[in-house]
Amino acid sequence: MLLLSWAPARSTWSFLGVIALADQQLTVKRSTHVLYWALNVGAAAVAALMNTLYYSGGTYASITAESITHGALFAVFGLLYSLYYHGVMSEALQADETEAQRLRDIVECRYCGAECKNQAAEYSHFRTCSKHPKNAKA
C-alpha cells in the first residue's frame, strides 16, 4: 500500500521524462518519431493504471468506475497538457531561432555603416552608397 501511495508522483516523473525526450519529435528520422509517440502513450497508460490503482485503494478487486474515471482522465489530461506545452515551447524556440538567424544575417556597409538585411542587400546598396569609391564625386 505504501508503494502505491506514491503512484501520482511516479506518473508525474514519467511525464517529465517524456517531456525531456520531447525534442525527438522535431527530428526528421522516423524512428525518433515512433520513439516519441511510444513513450508518450506508454507513459499515459502507466499513469492511468497507477492513478486508477491509487484511487481504488491499491487493489485490482476494488477498481470501480469512479476510480477509473479519476485515474484515466488525469492521465489523459496530463498527456494532452504535455503535448500542448511541448507544441507551444517548440513554436517559441523556432521563433527564437528564426530571429537569431535574421540577426546573424545582418551586415553593415563597409563604406557608410548602413545596415543591410544580408550580404546580397549590401551589394545592392553599393550602387547608391554615397561613400562607395565608384560613386564618390571627384
N, CA, C and O atoms as CSV, one atom per row, in Angstrom:
chain,resi,resn,atom,element,x,y,z
A,1,MET,N,N,0.824,-1.192,0.000
A,1,MET,CA,C,0.000,0.000,0.000
A,1,MET,C,C,0.868,1.256,0.000
A,1,MET,O,O,0.544,2.242,-0.663
A,2,LEU,N,N,1.965,1.217,0.741
A,2,LEU,CA,C,2.842,2.376,0.804
A,2,LEU,C,C,3.430,2.677,-0.568
A,2,LEU,O,O,3.565,3.839,-0.951
A,3,LEU,N,N,3.777,1.631,-1.301
A,3,LEU,CA,C,4.358,1.818,-2.625
A,3,LEU,C,C,3.351,2.452,-3.579
A,3,LEU,O,O,3.722,3.312,-4.378
A,4,LEU,N,N,2.089,2.046,-3.511
A,4,LEU,CA,C,1.081,2.597,-4.404
A,4,LEU,C,C,0.656,4.009,-4.009
A,4,LEU,O,O,0.080,4.729,-4.825
A,5,SER,N,N,0.927,4.410,-2.785
A,5,SER,CA,C,0.549,5.767,-2.403
A,5,SER,C,C,1.419,6.806,-3.107
A,5,SER,O,O,1.089,7.992,-3.105
A,6,TRP,N,N,2.513,6.377,-3.700
A,6,TRP,CA,C,3.372,7.277,-4.464
A,6,TRP,C,C,3.036,7.252,-5.939
A,6,TRP,O,O,3.779,7.816,-6.742
A,7,ALA,N,N,1.941,6.617,-6.321
A,7,ALA,CA,C,1.601,6.438,-7.737
A,7,ALA,C,C,1.487,7.756,-8.499
A,7,ALA,O,O,2.063,7.856,-9.582
A,8,PRO,N,N,0.779,8.770,-8.004
A,8,PRO,CA,C,0.713,10.016,-8.769
A,8,PRO,C,C,2.085,10.658,-8.954
A,8,PRO,O,O,2.363,11.245,-10.000
A,9,ALA,N,N,2.937,10.548,-7.947
A,9,ALA,CA,C,4.273,11.138,-8.084
A,9,ALA,C,C,5.080,10.404,-9.151
A,9,ALA,O,O,5.786,11.041,-9.933
A,10,ARG,N,N,4.986,9.071,-9.195
A,10,ARG,CA,C,5.733,8.314,-10.203
A,10,ARG,C,C,5.210,8.603,-11.596
A,10,ARG,O,O,6.000,8.687,-12.536
A,11,SER,N,N,3.904,8.757,-11.761
A,11,SER,CA,C,3.387,9.071,-13.091
A,11,SER,C,C,3.821,10.464,-13.515
A,11,SER,O,O,4.043,10.709,-14.701
A,12,THR,N,N,3.943,11.376,-12.563
A,12,THR,CA,C,4.451,12.711,-12.889
A,12,THR,C,C,5.881,12.623,-13.379
A,12,THR,O,O,6.253,13.306,-14.333
A,13,TRP,N,N,6.692,11.788,-12.736
A,13,TRP,CA,C,8.083,11.634,-13.180
A,13,TRP,C,C,8.150,11.026,-14.569
A,13,TRP,O,O,9.023,11.385,-15.359
A,14,SER,N,N,7.242,10.110,-14.877
A,14,SER,CA,C,7.275,9.528,-16.225
A,14,SER,C,C,6.910,10.575,-17.269
A,14,SER,O,O,7.492,10.587,-18.353
A,15,PHE,N,N,5.952,11.458,-16.965
A,15,PHE,CA,C,5.621,12.525,-17.912
A,15,PHE,C,C,6.779,13.504,-18.056
A,15,PHE,O,O,7.046,13.992,-19.154
A,16,LEU,N,N,7.469,13.792,-16.953
A,16,LEU,CA,C,8.627,14.680,-17.053
A,16,LEU,C,C,9.722,14.049,-17.903
A,16,LEU,O,O,10.412,14.750,-18.644
A,17,GLY,N,N,9.887,12.738,-17.802
A,17,GLY,CA,C,10.858,12.052,-18.653
A,17,GLY,C,C,10.469,12.120,-20.113
A,17,GLY,O,O,11.326,12.286,-20.980
A,18,VAL,N,N,9.188,11.993,-20.391
A,18,VAL,CA,C,8.716,12.099,-21.774
A,18,VAL,C,C,8.929,13.511,-22.299
A,18,VAL,O,O,9.333,13.687,-23.448
A,19,ILE,N,N,8.663,14.514,-21.477
A,19,ILE,CA,C,8.892,15.893,-21.907
A,19,ILE,C,C,10.375,16.124,-22.154
A,19,ILE,O,O,10.745,16.846,-23.080
A,20,ALA,N,N,11.230,15.513,-21.329
A,20,ALA,CA,C,12.668,15.671,-21.534
A,20,ALA,C,C,13.106,15.083,-22.869
A,20,ALA,O,O,14.050,15.579,-23.484
A,21,LEU,N,N,12.437,14.040,-23.320
A,21,LEU,CA,C,12.761,13.425,-24.609
A,21,LEU,C,C,11.906,13.980,-25.738
A,21,LEU,O,O,11.941,13.453,-26.850
A,22,ALA,N,N,11.145,15.023,-25.479
A,22,ALA,CA,C,10.167,15.503,-26.449
A,22,ALA,C,C,10.790,16.084,-27.704
A,22,ALA,O,O,10.124,16.148,-28.737
A,23,ASP,N,N,12.028,16.506,-27.652
A,23,ASP,CA,C,12.655,17.042,-28.854
A,23,ASP,C,C,12.868,15.969,-29.912
A,23,ASP,O,O,13.196,16.289,-31.055
A,24,GLN,N,N,12.689,14.721,-29.557
A,24,GLN,CA,C,12.783,13.656,-30.553
A,24,GLN,C,C,11.734,13.841,-31.638
A,24,GLN,O,O,11.927,13.388,-32.766
A,25,GLN,N,N,10.629,14.498,-31.317
A,25,GLN,CA,C,9.578,14.708,-32.304
A,25,GLN,C,C,10.025,15.676,-33.392
A,25,GLN,O,O,9.519,15.619,-34.513
A,26,LEU,N,N,10.959,16.556,-33.082
A,26,LEU,CA,C,11.373,17.575,-34.029
A,26,LEU,C,C,12.408,17.079,-35.026
A,26,LEU,O,O,12.750,17.807,-35.957
A,27,THR,N,N,12.912,15.873,-34.862
A,27,THR,CA,C,13.912,15.355,-35.788
A,27,THR,C,C,13.227,14.799,-37.026
A,27,THR,O,O,12.009,14.622,-37.047
A,28,VAL,N,N,14.013,14.527,-38.053
A,28,VAL,CA,C,13.444,14.071,-39.318
A,28,VAL,C,C,13.448,12.555,-39.442
A,28,VAL,O,O,12.917,12.019,-40.414
A,29,LYS,N,N,14.032,11.857,-38.485
A,29,LYS,CA,C,14.088,10.399,-38.574
A,29,LYS,C,C,12.778,9.776,-38.091
A,29,LYS,O,O,12.219,10.192,-37.076
A,30,ARG,N,N,12.305,8.793,-38.815
A,30,ARG,CA,C,11.051,8.115,-38.470
A,30,ARG,C,C,11.171,7.393,-37.124
A,30,ARG,O,O,10.220,7.380,-36.342
A,31,SER,N,N,12.327,6.796,-36.851
A,31,SER,CA,C,12.483,6.030,-35.614
A,31,SER,C,C,12.353,6.922,-34.379
A,31,SER,O,O,11.818,6.480,-33.362
A,32,THR,N,N,12.823,8.150,-34.446
A,32,THR,CA,C,12.692,9.025,-33.285
A,32,THR,C,C,11.255,9.514,-33.106
A,32,THR,O,O,10.817,9.752,-31.980
A,33,HIS,N,N,10.518,9.665,-34.211
A,33,HIS,CA,C,9.088,9.990,-34.090
A,33,HIS,C,C,8.347,8.842,-33.408
A,33,HIS,O,O,7.513,9.069,-32.531
A,34,VAL,N,N,8.651,7.615,-33.812
A,34,VAL,CA,C,7.999,6.446,-33.214
A,34,VAL,C,C,8.355,6.355,-31.733
A,34,VAL,O,O,7.492,6.079,-30.901
A,35,LEU,N,N,9.627,6.587,-31.405
A,35,LEU,CA,C,10.049,6.562,-30.006
A,35,LEU,C,C,9.302,7.615,-29.191
A,35,LEU,O,O,8.852,7.338,-28.079
A,36,TYR,N,N,9.171,8.805,-29.736
A,36,TYR,CA,C,8.481,9.892,-29.035
A,36,TYR,C,C,7.037,9.508,-28.723
A,36,TYR,O,O,6.590,9.646,-27.585
A,37,TRP,N,N,6.307,9.026,-29.729
A,37,TRP,CA,C,4.905,8.692,-29.510
A,37,TRP,C,C,4.746,7.451,-28.645
A,37,TRP,O,O,3.810,7.374,-27.849
A,38,ALA,N,N,5.642,6.476,-28.785
A,38,ALA,CA,C,5.572,5.289,-27.931
A,38,ALA,C,C,5.795,5.670,-26.471
A,38,ALA,O,O,5.102,5.170,-25.586
A,39,LEU,N,N,6.750,6.547,-26.218
A,39,LEU,CA,C,6.993,6.988,-24.845
A,39,LEU,C,C,5.810,7.779,-24.294
A,39,LEU,O,O,5.445,7.613,-23.130
A,40,ASN,N,N,5.216,8.625,-25.107
A,40,ASN,CA,C,4.060,9.397,-24.646
A,40,ASN,C,C,2.882,8.498,-24.307
A,40,ASN,O,O,2.298,8.612,-23.229
A,41,VAL,N,N,2.536,7.612,-25.219
A,41,VAL,CA,C,1.391,6.725,-24.991
A,41,VAL,C,C,1.685,5.758,-23.850
A,41,VAL,O,O,0.811,5.479,-23.029
A,42,GLY,N,N,2.912,5.248,-23.796
A,42,GLY,CA,C,3.294,4.347,-22.706
A,42,GLY,C,C,3.226,5.028,-21.352
A,42,GLY,O,O,2.730,4.446,-20.386
A,43,ALA,N,N,3.718,6.250,-21.275
A,43,ALA,CA,C,3.666,6.987,-20.008
A,43,ALA,C,C,2.227,7.271,-19.603
A,43,ALA,O,O,1.891,7.199,-18.421
A,44,ALA,N,N,1.374,7.593,-20.573
A,44,ALA,CA,C,-0.036,7.840,-20.254
A,44,ALA,C,C,-0.715,6.563,-19.768
A,44,ALA,O,O,-1.517,6.604,-18.834
A,45,ALA,N,N,-0.401,5.437,-20.393
A,45,ALA,CA,C,-1.004,4.168,-19.971
A,45,ALA,C,C,-0.549,3.787,-18.563
A,45,ALA,O,O,-1.365,3.372,-17.739
A,46,VAL,N,N,0.735,3.923,-18.286
A,46,VAL,CA,C,1.246,3.607,-16.948
A,46,VAL,C,C,0.648,4.561,-15.916
A,46,VAL,O,O,0.270,4.140,-14.823
A,47,ALA,N,N,0.566,5.831,-16.261
A,47,ALA,CA,C,-0.017,6.799,-15.330
A,47,ALA,C,C,-1.488,6.488,-15.077
A,47,ALA,O,O,-1.955,6.592,-13.942
A,48,ALA,N,N,-2.223,6.107,-16.125
A,48,ALA,CA,C,-3.636,5.763,-15.944
A,48,ALA,C,C,-3.780,4.555,-15.025
A,48,ALA,O,O,-4.639,4.544,-14.143
A,49,LEU,N,N,-2.949,3.542,-15.226
A,49,LEU,CA,C,-3.014,2.354,-14.376
A,49,LEU,C,C,-2.657,2.696,-12.931
A,49,LEU,O,O,-3.362,2.289,-12.007
A,50,MET,N,N,-1.578,3.436,-12.731
A,50,MET,CA,C,-1.156,3.766,-11.362
A,50,MET,C,C,-2.178,4.659,-10.661
A,50,MET,O,O,-2.489,4.452,-9.488
A,51,ASN,N,N,-2.694,5.645,-11.379
A,51,ASN,CA,C,-3.696,6.517,-10.764
A,51,ASN,C,C,-4.976,5.757,-10.451
A,51,ASN,O,O,-5.591,5.979,-9.408
A,52,THR,N,N,-5.379,4.861,-11.348
A,52,THR,CA,C,-6.579,4.055,-11.095
A,52,THR,C,C,-6.382,3.181,-9.867
A,52,THR,O,O,-7.273,3.080,-9.023
A,53,LEU,N,N,-5.212,2.545,-9.764
A,53,LEU,CA,C,-4.939,1.725,-8.578
A,53,LEU,C,C,-4.882,2.585,-7.318
A,53,LEU,O,O,-5.333,2.161,-6.254
A,54,TYR,N,N,-4.337,3.773,-7.435
A,54,TYR,CA,C,-4.273,4.665,-6.274
A,54,TYR,C,C,-5.678,5.021,-5.793
A,54,TYR,O,O,-5.955,4.970,-4.595
A,55,TYR,N,N,-6.564,5.381,-6.720
A,55,TYR,CA,C,-7.920,5.778,-6.340
A,55,TYR,C,C,-8.788,4.590,-5.941
A,55,TYR,O,O,-9.835,4.776,-5.321
A,56,SER,N,N,-8.370,3.372,-6.286
A,56,SER,CA,C,-9.152,2.197,-5.886
A,56,SER,C,C,-8.646,1.597,-4.583
A,56,SER,O,O,-9.161,0.573,-4.136
A,57,GLY,N,N,-7.668,2.205,-3.980
A,57,GLY,CA,C,-7.173,1.696,-2.700
A,57,GLY,C,C,-6.019,0.733,-2.844
A,57,GLY,O,O,-5.603,0.134,-1.853
A,58,GLY,N,N,-5.497,0.564,-4.016
A,58,GLY,CA,C,-4.309,-0.261,-4.202
A,58,GLY,C,C,-4.580,-1.704,-4.573
A,58,GLY,O,O,-3.639,-2.494,-4.658
A,59,THR,N,N,-5.827,-2.079,-4.797
A,59,THR,CA,C,-6.114,-3.463,-5.190
A,59,THR,C,C,-6.931,-3.468,-6.478
A,59,THR,O,O,-7.763,-2.593,-6.721
A,60,TYR,N,N,-6.663,-4.483,-7.290
A,60,TYR,CA,C,-7.412,-4.615,-8.538
A,60,TYR,C,C,-8.882,-4.936,-8.280
A,60,TYR,O,O,-9.750,-4.535,-9.054
A,61,ALA,N,N,-9.162,-5.654,-7.201
A,61,ALA,CA,C,-10.532,-6.076,-6.906
A,61,ALA,C,C,-11.448,-4.897,-6.591
A,61,ALA,O,O,-12.656,-4.972,-6.815
A,62,SER,N,N,-10.888,-3.827,-6.080
A,62,SER,CA,C,-11.739,-2.700,-5.694
A,62,SER,C,C,-11.771,-1.587,-6.741
A,62,SER,O,O,-12.160,-0.462,-6.428
A,63,ILE,N,N,-11.370,-1.885,-7.976
A,63,ILE,CA,C,-11.458,-0.885,-9.043
A,63,ILE,C,C,-12.927,-0.685,-9.403
A,63,ILE,O,O,-13.644,-1.642,-9.691
A,64,THR,N,N,-13.357,0.560,-9.381
A,64,THR,CA,C,-14.732,0.906,-9.734
A,64,THR,C,C,-14.706,1.898,-10.891
A,64,THR,O,O,-13.646,2.358,-11.316
A,65,ALA,N,N,-15.887,2.214,-11.385
A,65,ALA,CA,C,-15.975,3.204,-12.462
A,65,ALA,C,C,-15.461,4.561,-11.989
A,65,ALA,O,O,-14.876,5.316,-12.765
A,66,GLU,N,N,-15.678,4.859,-10.730
A,66,GLU,CA,C,-15.200,6.134,-10.191
A,66,GLU,C,C,-13.672,6.201,-10.176
A,66,GLU,O,O,-13.094,7.223,-10.543
A,67,SER,N,N,-13.021,5.121,-9.756
A,67,SER,CA,C,-11.552,5.134,-9.731
A,67,SER,C,C,-10.975,5.167,-11.141
A,67,SER,O,O,-9.931,5.780,-11.364
A,68,ILE,N,N,-11.639,4.516,-12.098
A,68,ILE,CA,C,-11.188,4.581,-13.494
A,68,ILE,C,C,-11.373,5.995,-14.031
A,68,ILE,O,O,-10.507,6.517,-14.733
A,69,THR,N,N,-12.505,6.615,-13.698
A,69,THR,CA,C,-12.755,7.982,-14.153
A,69,THR,C,C,-11.681,8.931,-13.637
A,69,THR,O,O,-11.159,9.747,-14.397
A,70,HIS,N,N,-11.349,8.832,-12.356
A,70,HIS,CA,C,-10.310,9.700,-11.811
A,70,HIS,C,C,-8.946,9.366,-12.392
A,70,HIS,O,O,-8.228,10.260,-12.840
A,71,GLY,N,N,-8.590,8.119,-12.391
A,71,GLY,CA,C,-7.247,7.721,-12.813
A,71,GLY,C,C,-6.979,7.931,-14.282
A,71,GLY,O,O,-5.942,8.483,-14.651
A,72,ALA,N,N,-7.898,7.499,-15.130
A,72,ALA,CA,C,-7.665,7.596,-16.572
A,72,ALA,C,C,-7.750,9.037,-17.056
A,72,ALA,O,O,-6.936,9.464,-17.874
A,73,LEU,N,N,-8.721,9.785,-16.562
A,73,LEU,CA,C,-8.860,11.163,-17.038
A,73,LEU,C,C,-7.677,12.034,-16.641
A,73,LEU,O,O,-7.233,12.870,-17.429
A,74,PHE,N,N,-7.162,11.849,-15.431
A,74,PHE,CA,C,-5.990,12.635,-15.035
A,74,PHE,C,C,-4.801,12.312,-15.929
A,74,PHE,O,O,-4.040,13.206,-16.298
A,75,ALA,N,N,-4.638,11.048,-16.275
A,75,ALA,CA,C,-3.523,10.659,-17.139
A,75,ALA,C,C,-3.698,11.212,-18.547
A,75,ALA,O,O,-2.738,11.695,-19.148
A,76,VAL,N,N,-4.911,11.145,-19.073
A,76,VAL,CA,C,-5.164,11.660,-20.425
A,76,VAL,C,C,-4.966,13.171,-20.463
A,76,VAL,O,O,-4.346,13.692,-21.390
A,77,PHE,N,N,-5.487,13.876,-19.461
A,77,PHE,CA,C,-5.291,15.323,-19.433
A,77,PHE,C,C,-3.821,15.681,-19.229
A,77,PHE,O,O,-3.344,16.679,-19.769
A,78,GLY,N,N,-3.110,14.881,-18.462
A,78,GLY,CA,C,-1.667,15.101,-18.311
A,78,GLY,C,C,-0.938,14.926,-19.627
A,78,GLY,O,O,-0.040,15.704,-19.948
A,79,LEU,N,N,-1.318,13.906,-20.398
A,79,LEU,CA,C,-0.714,13.687,-21.715
A,79,LEU,C,C,-1.037,14.843,-22.652
A,79,LEU,O,O,-0.149,15.358,-23.333
A,80,LEU,N,N,-2.299,15.252,-22.691
A,80,LEU,CA,C,-2.677,16.357,-23.572
A,80,LEU,C,C,-1.967,17.650,-23.183
A,80,LEU,O,O,-1.543,18.416,-24.048
A,81,TYR,N,N,-1.840,17.887,-21.882
A,81,TYR,CA,C,-1.141,19.094,-21.449
A,81,TYR,C,C,0.333,19.040,-21.835
A,81,TYR,O,O,0.893,20.048,-22.266
A,82,SER,N,N,0.969,17.883,-21.689
A,82,SER,CA,C,2.385,17.791,-22.059
A,82,SER,C,C,2.567,17.992,-23.555
A,82,SER,O,O,3.541,18.616,-23.978
A,83,LEU,N,N,1.646,17.473,-24.364
A,83,LEU,CA,C,1.730,17.689,-25.810
A,83,LEU,C,C,1.500,19.159,-26.156
A,83,LEU,O,O,2.196,19.716,-27.004
A,84,TYR,N,N,0.530,19.778,-25.505
A,84,TYR,CA,C,0.271,21.206,-25.735
A,84,TYR,C,C,1.480,22.046,-25.323
A,84,TYR,O,O,1.908,22.934,-26.061
A,85,TYR,N,N,2.021,21.760,-24.150
A,85,TYR,CA,C,3.174,22.501,-23.648
A,85,TYR,C,C,4.363,22.340,-24.590
A,85,TYR,O,O,5.067,23.308,-24.876
A,86,HIS,N,N,4.583,21.134,-25.067
A,86,HIS,CA,C,5.694,20.908,-25.989
A,86,HIS,C,C,5.475,21.659,-27.299
A,86,HIS,O,O,6.425,22.200,-27.864
A,87,GLY,N,N,4.246,21.698,-27.787
A,87,GLY,CA,C,3.966,22.431,-29.019
A,87,GLY,C,C,4.209,23.920,-28.869
A,87,GLY,O,O,4.789,24.552,-29.752
A,88,VAL,N,N,3.767,24.484,-27.749
A,88,VAL,CA,C,3.974,25.914,-27.501
A,88,VAL,C,C,5.465,26.223,-27.385
A,88,VAL,O,O,5.946,27.197,-27.963
A,89,MET,N,N,6.187,25.402,-26.644
A,89,MET,CA,C,7.619,25.645,-26.476
A,89,MET,C,C,8.380,25.437,-27.780
A,89,MET,O,O,9.354,26.144,-28.037
A,90,SER,N,N,7.959,24.485,-28.607
A,90,SER,CA,C,8.617,24.276,-29.899
A,90,SER,C,C,8.432,25.490,-30.797
A,90,SER,O,O,9.369,25.907,-31.478
A,91,GLU,N,N,7.230,26.061,-30.802
A,91,GLU,CA,C,6.990,27.271,-31.596
A,91,GLU,C,C,7.819,28.439,-31.077
A,91,GLU,O,O,8.356,29.215,-31.868
A,92,ALA,N,N,7.929,28.570,-29.768
A,92,ALA,CA,C,8.731,29.657,-29.195
A,92,ALA,C,C,10.205,29.485,-29.537
A,92,ALA,O,O,10.883,30.454,-29.876
A,93,LEU,N,N,10.703,28.251,-29.448
A,93,LEU,CA,C,12.102,28.004,-29.802
A,93,LEU,C,C,12.353,28.263,-31.275
A,93,LEU,O,O,13.396,28.804,-31.642
A,94,GLN,N,N,11.405,27.882,-32.124
A,94,GLN,CA,C,11.551,28.125,-33.560
A,94,GLN,C,C,11.556,29.623,-33.854
A,94,GLN,O,O,12.332,30.083,-34.692
A,95,ALA,N,N,10.704,30.383,-33.179
A,95,ALA,CA,C,10.686,31.836,-33.373
A,95,ALA,C,C,11.999,32.461,-32.913
A,95,ALA,O,O,12.522,33.361,-33.569
A,96,ASP,N,N,12.533,31.988,-31.786
A,96,ASP,CA,C,13.822,32.495,-31.308
A,96,ASP,C,C,14.939,32.177,-32.290
A,96,ASP,O,O,15.800,33.019,-32.548
A,97,GLU,N,N,14.930,30.969,-32.838
A,97,GLU,CA,C,15.957,30.573,-33.805
A,97,GLU,C,C,15.852,31.397,-35.085
A,97,GLU,O,O,16.869,31.792,-35.653
A,98,THR,N,N,14.635,31.656,-35.538
A,98,THR,CA,C,14.436,32.475,-36.738
A,98,THR,C,C,14.950,33.895,-36.513
A,98,THR,O,O,15.605,34.465,-37.387
A,99,GLU,N,N,14.659,34.462,-35.353
A,99,GLU,CA,C,15.135,35.812,-35.039
A,99,GLU,C,C,16.657,35.842,-34.930
A,99,GLU,O,O,17.294,36.782,-35.404
A,100,ALA,N,N,17.239,34.821,-34.310
A,100,ALA,CA,C,18.700,34.768,-34.196
A,100,ALA,C,C,19.351,34.652,-35.571
A,100,ALA,O,O,20.385,35.269,-35.824
A,101,GLN,N,N,18.745,33.861,-36.462
A,101,GLN,CA,C,19.281,33.733,-37.822
A,101,GLN,C,C,19.175,35.064,-38.565
A,101,GLN,O,O,20.094,35.443,-39.292
A,102,ARG,N,N,18.067,35.770,-38.389
A,102,ARG,CA,C,17.906,37.073,-39.037
A,102,ARG,C,C,18.970,38.051,-38.552
A,102,ARG,O,O,19.536,38.810,-39.339
A,103,LEU,N,N,19.235,38.023,-37.245
A,103,LEU,CA,C,20.251,38.923,-36.697
A,103,LEU,C,C,21.658,38.541,-37.148
A,103,LEU,O,O,22.513,39.410,-37.320
A,104,ARG,N,N,21.905,37.228,-37.341
A,104,ARG,CA,C,23.216,36.798,-37.838
A,104,ARG,C,C,23.441,37.226,-39.276
A,104,ARG,O,O,24.580,37.452,-39.685
A,105,ASP,N,N,22.368,37.338,-40.046
A,105,ASP,CA,C,22.486,37.682,-41.462
A,105,ASP,C,C,22.707,39.172,-41.698
A,105,ASP,O,O,23.156,39.561,-42.776
A,106,ILE,N,N,22.403,40.006,-40.717
A,106,ILE,CA,C,22.533,41.458,-40.898
A,106,ILE,C,C,24.010,41.824,-41.054
A,106,ILE,O,O,24.858,41.389,-40.275
A,107,VAL,N,N,24.296,42.631,-42.073
A,107,VAL,CA,C,25.661,43.120,-42.301
A,107,VAL,C,C,25.624,44.640,-42.419
A,107,VAL,O,O,24.587,45.228,-42.726
A,108,GLU,N,N,26.769,45.262,-42.171
A,108,GLU,CA,C,26.881,46.711,-42.304
A,108,GLU,C,C,27.665,47.036,-43.564
A,108,GLU,O,O,28.603,46.330,-43.934
A,109,CYS,N,N,27.264,48.110,-44.208
A,109,CYS,CA,C,28.010,48.591,-45.371
A,109,CYS,C,C,29.400,48.999,-44.891
A,109,CYS,O,O,29.535,49.763,-43.936
A,110,ARG,N,N,30.413,48.495,-45.546
A,110,ARG,CA,C,31.777,48.782,-45.104
A,110,ARG,C,C,32.217,50.211,-45.404
A,110,ARG,O,O,33.268,50.649,-44.936
A,111,TYR,N,N,31.420,50.937,-46.178
A,111,TYR,CA,C,31.789,52.308,-46.520
A,111,TYR,C,C,31.029,53.344,-45.697
A,111,TYR,O,O,31.619,54.313,-45.219
A,112,CYS,N,N,29.722,53.143,-45.530
A,112,CYS,CA,C,28.934,54.160,-44.811
A,112,CYS,C,C,28.351,53.655,-43.492
A,112,CYS,O,O,27.860,54.462,-42.703
A,113,GLY,N,N,28.387,52.362,-43.232
A,113,GLY,CA,C,27.876,51.817,-41.973
A,113,GLY,C,C,26.388,51.541,-41.954
A,113,GLY,O,O,25.841,51.221,-40.898
A,114,ALA,N,N,25.712,51.654,-43.094
A,114,ALA,CA,C,24.271,51.379,-43.146
A,114,ALA,C,C,24.026,49.884,-42.947
A,114,ALA,O,O,24.800,49.050,-43.417
A,115,GLU,N,N,22.937,49.555,-42.242
A,115,GLU,CA,C,22.591,48.150,-42.023
A,115,GLU,C,C,21.865,47.598,-43.231
A,115,GLU,O,O,20.968,48.237,-43.782
A,116,CYS,N,N,22.265,46.400,-43.638
A,116,CYS,CA,C,21.605,45.693,-44.735
A,116,CYS,C,C,21.175,44.334,-44.216
A,116,CYS,O,O,21.852,43.751,-43.369
A,117,LYS,N,N,20.044,43.816,-44.720
A,117,LYS,CA,C,19.494,42.586,-44.149
A,117,LYS,C,C,20.317,41.351,-44.454
A,117,LYS,O,O,20.218,40.364,-43.726
A,118,ASN,N,N,21.136,41.366,-45.515
A,118,ASN,CA,C,22.038,40.255,-45.808
A,118,ASN,C,C,23.127,40.735,-46.768
A,118,ASN,O,O,23.159,41.905,-47.150
A,119,GLN,N,N,24.009,39.828,-47.146
A,119,GLN,CA,C,25.134,40.203,-47.997
A,119,GLN,C,C,24.675,40.683,-49.370
A,119,GLN,O,O,25.241,41.631,-49.915
A,120,ALA,N,N,23.664,40.042,-49.929
A,120,ALA,CA,C,23.161,40.457,-51.242
A,120,ALA,C,C,22.593,41.877,-51.179
A,120,ALA,O,O,22.766,42.657,-52.116
A,121,ALA,N,N,21.922,42.208,-50.087
A,121,ALA,CA,C,21.382,43.563,-49.936
A,121,ALA,C,C,22.510,44.582,-49.808
A,121,ALA,O,O,22.379,45.717,-50.267
A,122,GLU,N,N,23.617,44.179,-49.187
A,122,GLU,CA,C,24.760,45.096,-49.096
A,122,GLU,C,C,25.331,45.379,-50.484
A,122,GLU,O,O,25.633,46.527,-50.811
A,123,TYR,N,N,25.477,44.336,-51.297
A,123,TYR,CA,C,25.992,44.536,-52.654
A,123,TYR,C,C,25.053,45.432,-53.462
A,123,TYR,O,O,25.508,46.261,-54.250
A,124,SER,N,N,23.753,45.267,-53.268
A,124,SER,CA,C,22.789,46.118,-53.948
A,124,SER,C,C,22.891,47.562,-53.444
A,124,SER,O,O,22.726,48.509,-54.214
A,125,HIS,N,N,23.160,47.718,-52.165
A,125,HIS,CA,C,23.300,49.046,-51.561
A,125,HIS,C,C,24.512,49.796,-52.131
A,125,HIS,O,O,24.497,51.025,-52.209
A,126,PHE,N,N,25.552,49.066,-52.527
A,126,PHE,CA,C,26.754,49.715,-53.060
A,126,PHE,C,C,26.438,50.624,-54.246
A,126,PHE,O,O,27.137,51.614,-54.462
A,127,ARG,N,N,25.390,50.304,-55.022
A,127,ARG,CA,C,25.055,51.118,-56.196
A,127,ARG,C,C,24.645,52.533,-55.822
A,127,ARG,O,O,24.871,53.474,-56.582
A,128,THR,N,N,24.042,52.680,-54.646
A,128,THR,CA,C,23.554,54.005,-54.243
A,128,THR,C,C,24.312,54.584,-53.054
A,128,THR,O,O,23.981,55.673,-52.584
A,129,CYS,N,N,25.318,53.876,-52.566
A,129,CYS,CA,C,26.074,54.338,-51.398
A,129,CYS,C,C,26.926,55.548,-51.792
A,129,CYS,O,O,27.736,55.469,-52.716
A,130,SER,N,N,26.740,56.652,-51.095
A,130,SER,CA,C,27.460,57.884,-51.446
A,130,SER,C,C,28.949,57.800,-51.111
A,130,SER,O,O,29.752,58.544,-51.673
A,131,LYS,N,N,29.321,56.903,-50.203
A,131,LYS,CA,C,30.728,56.802,-49.815
A,131,LYS,C,C,31.464,55.688,-50.545
A,131,LYS,O,O,32.664,55.506,-50.337
A,132,HIS,N,N,30.771,54.941,-51.395
A,132,HIS,CA,C,31.424,53.883,-52.171
A,132,HIS,C,C,32.393,54.539,-53.157
A,132,HIS,O,O,32.054,55.557,-53.760
A,133,PRO,N,N,33.592,53.977,-53.332
A,133,PRO,CA,C,34.583,54.607,-54.223
A,133,PRO,C,C,34.082,54.836,-55.649
A,133,PRO,O,O,34.453,55.831,-56.271
A,134,LYS,N,N,33.260,53.951,-56.172
A,134,LYS,CA,C,32.764,54.127,-57.544
A,134,LYS,C,C,31.705,55.220,-57.635
A,134,LYS,O,O,31.474,55.775,-58.709
A,135,ASN,N,N,31.061,55.531,-56.511
A,135,ASN,CA,C,30.010,56.548,-56.515
A,135,ASN,C,C,30.506,57.898,-56.014
A,135,ASN,O,O,29.775,58.886,-56.077
A,136,ALA,N,N,31.723,57.952,-55.524
A,136,ALA,CA,C,32.252,59.211,-54.979
A,136,ALA,C,C,32.470,60.221,-56.099
A,136,ALA,O,O,32.972,59.883,-57.170
A,137,LYS,N,N,32.089,61.445,-55.836
A,137,LYS,CA,C,32.269,62.506,-56.838
A,137,LYS,C,C,33.694,63.035,-56.746
A,137,LYS,O,O,34.196,63.346,-55.666
A,138,ALA,N,N,34.312,63.126,-57.877
A,138,ALA,CA,C,35.707,63.574,-57.897
A,138,ALA,C,C,35.841,65.069,-57.949
A,138,ALA,O,O,36.957,65.588,-57.970
